[in-house]
């Protein structure tokens, strides 16, 4: 339901669909085929994301999480230092 009101999704679909829809042919069958293809791509993508997410959870437990926190903390300190030393040019 969220995607139905997403303006980016609506703009994408309005630009994407006309390339694959022939207005002279029956529209319902064409839309059904496009919907099945999009659903299949979505399912295949989620079948890849789920195992990768499970691996990430295992990787960032214990010492992995400590390492991730240190790296992210160092990046934040570096960005804070950069912002503190940043000077804008004269107007």
Secondary structure by P-SEA (a helix, b strand, c coil): ccccccaaaaaaaaacccccccccccaaaaaaaaaaaaaaaaaaaaaaaaaaaaaaaaaacaaaaaaaaaaaaaaaaaaaaaaaacccccc
